[in-house]
């Protein structure tokens, strides 16, 4: 994820960081779900 531009307030910075963390967490959950699915199919 690449965020380009200026952050005007600390609150905006916090919101962007929260969204980025949720995206990272979602990617990790998807990865673990795929691993679990592959393991269960064996």
DORO-322997 format. One record per atom (N, C-alpha, C): residue in one letter; residue number from 0; y, z, x. Coordinates in Angstrom, 1 decimal. Layout:
# DORO-322997
<atom resn="A" resi="NUM" north="Y" up="Z" east="X"/>
...
END
This chain:
# DORO-322997
<atom resn="X" resi="0" north="-1.2" up="0.0" east="0.9"/>
<atom resn="X" resi="0" north="0.0" up="0.0" east="0.0"/>
<atom resn="X" resi="0" north="1.2" up="0.0" east="0.9"/>
<atom resn="X" resi="1" north="2.1" up="-0.9" east="0.6"/>
<atom resn="X" resi="1" north="3.4" up="-1.0" east="1.4"/>
<atom resn="X" resi="1" north="4.6" up="-0.8" east="0.4"/>
<atom resn="X" resi="2" north="5.4" up="0.1" east="0.7"/>
<atom resn="X" resi="2" north="6.6" up="0.4" east="-0.1"/>
<atom resn="X" resi="2" north="7.8" up="-0.1" east="0.7"/>
<atom resn="X" resi="3" north="8.5" up="-1.0" east="0.2"/>
<atom resn="X" resi="3" north="9.7" up="-1.5" east="0.9"/>
<atom resn="X" resi="3" north="10.9" up="-1.1" east="0.1"/>
<atom resn="X" resi="4" north="11.9" up="-0.6" east="0.8"/>
<atom resn="X" resi="4" north="13.2" up="-0.2" east="0.2"/>
<atom resn="X" resi="4" north="13.6" up="1.2" east="0.6"/>
<atom resn="X" resi="5" north="14.7" up="1.6" east="-0.1"/>
<atom resn="X" resi="5" north="15.2" up="2.9" east="0.2"/>
<atom resn="X" resi="5" north="14.9" up="3.9" east="-0.9"/>
<atom resn="X" resi="6" north="14.6" up="5.1" east="-0.4"/>
<atom resn="X" resi="6" north="14.3" up="6.2" east="-1.4"/>
<atom resn="X" resi="6" north="15.6" up="7.0" east="-1.5"/>
<atom resn="X" resi="7" north="16.1" up="7.1" east="-2.7"/>
<atom resn="X" resi="7" north="17.4" up="7.7" east="-2.9"/>
<atom resn="X" resi="7" north="17.4" up="9.2" east="-3.0"/>
<atom resn="X" resi="8" north="16.3" up="9.8" east="-3.6"/>
<atom resn="X" resi="8" north="16.3" up="11.2" east="-3.8"/>
<atom resn="X" resi="8" north="15.0" up="11.8" east="-3.3"/>
<atom resn="X" resi="9" north="15.0" up="13.1" east="-3.1"/>
<atom resn="X" resi="9" north="13.7" up="13.8" east="-2.7"/>
<atom resn="X" resi="9" north="12.7" up="13.7" east="-3.8"/>
<atom resn="X" resi="10" north="13.2" up="13.7" east="-5.1"/>
<atom resn="X" resi="10" north="12.3" up="13.7" east="-6.2"/>
<atom resn="X" resi="10" north="11.6" up="12.3" east="-6.2"/>
<atom resn="X" resi="11" north="12.3" up="11.2" east="-6.0"/>
<atom resn="X" resi="11" north="11.7" up="9.9" east="-5.9"/>
<atom resn="X" resi="11" north="10.7" up="9.8" east="-4.8"/>
<atom resn="X" resi="12" north="11.0" up="10.4" east="-3.7"/>
<atom resn="X" resi="12" north="10.1" up="10.4" east="-2.6"/>
<atom resn="X" resi="12" north="8.8" up="11.1" east="-3.0"/>
<atom resn="X" resi="13" north="8.9" up="12.2" east="-3.7"/>
<atom resn="X" resi="13" north="7.7" up="13.0" east="-4.1"/>
<atom resn="X" resi="13" north="6.9" up="12.2" east="-5.1"/>
<atom resn="X" resi="14" north="7.6" up="11.5" east="-6.0"/>
<atom resn="X" resi="14" north="6.8" up="10.7" east="-7.0"/>
<atom resn="X" resi="14" north="6.1" up="9.5" east="-6.3"/>
<atom resn="X" resi="15" north="6.7" up="8.8" east="-5.4"/>
<atom resn="X" resi="15" north="6.1" up="7.7" east="-4.7"/>
<atom resn="X" resi="15" north="4.9" up="8.3" east="-3.9"/>
<atom resn="X" resi="16" north="5.1" up="9.4" east="-3.3"/>
<atom resn="X" resi="16" north="3.9" up="10.0" east="-2.5"/>
<atom resn="X" resi="16" north="2.8" up="10.4" east="-3.4"/>
<atom resn="X" resi="17" north="3.1" up="10.9" east="-4.6"/>
<atom resn="X" resi="17" north="2.0" up="11.3" east="-5.5"/>
<atom resn="X" resi="17" north="1.2" up="10.0" east="-6.0"/>
<atom resn="X" resi="18" north="2.0" up="9.0" east="-6.3"/>
<atom resn="X" resi="18" north="1.3" up="7.7" east="-6.7"/>
<atom resn="X" resi="18" north="0.4" up="7.2" east="-5.6"/>
<atom resn="X" resi="19" north="0.9" up="7.2" east="-4.4"/>
<atom resn="X" resi="19" north="0.2" up="6.7" east="-3.2"/>
<atom resn="X" resi="19" north="-1.1" up="7.6" east="-3.0"/>
<atom resn="X" resi="20" north="-1.0" up="8.9" east="-3.2"/>
<atom resn="X" resi="20" north="-2.2" up="9.7" east="-3.0"/>
<atom resn="X" resi="20" north="-3.2" up="9.5" east="-4.1"/>
<atom resn="X" resi="21" north="-2.7" up="9.2" east="-5.3"/>
<atom resn="X" resi="21" north="-3.7" up="8.9" east="-6.4"/>
<atom resn="X" resi="21" north="-4.4" up="7.6" east="-6.2"/>
<atom resn="X" resi="22" north="-3.7" up="6.6" east="-5.6"/>
<atom resn="X" resi="22" north="-4.3" up="5.3" east="-5.3"/>
<atom resn="X" resi="22" north="-5.4" up="5.5" east="-4.2"/>
<atom resn="X" resi="23" north="-5.1" up="6.3" east="-3.2"/>
<atom resn="X" resi="23" north="-6.0" up="6.5" east="-2.1"/>
<atom resn="X" resi="23" north="-7.2" up="7.3" east="-2.7"/>
<atom resn="X" resi="24" north="-7.0" up="8.3" east="-3.5"/>
<atom resn="X" resi="24" north="-8.1" up="9.1" east="-4.1"/>
<atom resn="X" resi="24" north="-8.9" up="8.2" east="-5.0"/>
<atom resn="X" resi="25" north="-8.3" up="7.3" east="-5.7"/>
<atom resn="X" resi="25" north="-9.1" up="6.4" east="-6.6"/>
<atom resn="X" resi="25" north="-10.0" up="5.4" east="-5.8"/>
<atom resn="X" resi="26" north="-9.4" up="4.9" east="-4.7"/>
<atom resn="X" resi="26" north="-10.2" up="4.1" east="-3.8"/>
<atom resn="X" resi="26" north="-11.4" up="4.8" east="-3.2"/>
<atom resn="X" resi="27" north="-11.2" up="6.0" east="-2.8"/>
<atom resn="X" resi="27" north="-12.3" up="6.9" east="-2.3"/>
<atom resn="X" resi="27" north="-13.4" up="7.1" east="-3.3"/>
<atom resn="X" resi="28" north="-12.9" up="7.4" east="-4.6"/>
<atom resn="X" resi="28" north="-13.9" up="7.7" east="-5.6"/>
<atom resn="X" resi="28" north="-14.7" up="6.5" east="-5.9"/>
<atom resn="X" resi="29" north="-14.1" up="5.3" east="-6.0"/>
<atom resn="X" resi="29" north="-14.8" up="4.0" east="-6.2"/>
<atom resn="X" resi="29" north="-15.8" up="3.8" east="-5.1"/>
<atom resn="X" resi="30" north="-15.4" up="4.0" east="-3.8"/>
<atom resn="X" resi="30" north="-16.3" up="3.9" east="-2.7"/>
<atom resn="X" resi="30" north="-17.6" up="4.8" east="-2.9"/>
<atom resn="X" resi="31" north="-17.3" up="6.0" east="-3.2"/>
<atom resn="X" resi="31" north="-18.4" up="7.0" east="-3.3"/>
<atom resn="X" resi="31" north="-19.3" up="6.6" east="-4.5"/>
<atom resn="X" resi="32" north="-18.7" up="6.1" east="-5.6"/>
<atom resn="X" resi="32" north="-19.5" up="5.7" east="-6.7"/>
<atom resn="X" resi="32" north="-20.4" up="4.5" east="-6.4"/>
<atom resn="X" resi="33" north="-19.9" up="3.6" east="-5.6"/>
<atom resn="X" resi="33" north="-20.7" up="2.5" east="-5.2"/>
<atom resn="X" resi="33" north="-21.9" up="2.9" east="-4.3"/>
<atom resn="X" resi="34" north="-21.6" up="3.9" east="-3.4"/>
<atom resn="X" resi="34" north="-22.6" up="4.4" east="-2.5"/>
<atom resn="X" resi="34" north="-23.7" up="5.1" east="-3.3"/>
<atom resn="X" resi="35" north="-23.3" up="5.9" east="-4.3"/>
<atom resn="X" resi="35" north="-24.2" up="6.6" east="-5.1"/>
<atom resn="X" resi="35" north="-25.1" up="5.6" east="-6.0"/>
<atom resn="X" resi="36" north="-24.5" up="4.6" east="-6.5"/>
<atom resn="X" resi="36" north="-25.2" up="3.6" east="-7.3"/>
<atom resn="X" resi="36" north="-26.2" up="2.9" east="-6.4"/>
<atom resn="X" resi="37" north="-25.8" up="2.5" east="-5.2"/>
<atom resn="X" resi="37" north="-26.8" up="1.8" east="-4.3"/>
<atom resn="X" resi="37" north="-27.9" up="2.8" east="-3.9"/>
<atom resn="X" resi="38" north="-27.6" up="4.0" east="-3.7"/>
<atom resn="X" resi="38" north="-28.7" up="5.0" east="-3.4"/>
<atom resn="X" resi="38" north="-29.6" up="5.2" east="-4.5"/>
<atom resn="X" resi="39" north="-29.1" up="5.3" east="-5.8"/>
<atom resn="X" resi="39" north="-30.0" up="5.5" east="-6.9"/>
<atom resn="X" resi="39" north="-30.8" up="4.3" east="-7.2"/>
<atom resn="X" resi="40" north="-30.4" up="3.1" east="-6.9"/>
<atom resn="X" resi="40" north="-31.2" up="1.8" east="-7.1"/>
<atom resn="X" resi="40" north="-32.3" up="1.7" east="-6.2"/>
<atom resn="X" resi="41" north="-32.3" up="2.4" east="-5.1"/>
<atom resn="X" resi="41" north="-33.4" up="2.3" east="-4.1"/>
<atom resn="X" resi="41" north="-34.7" up="3.0" east="-4.5"/>
END
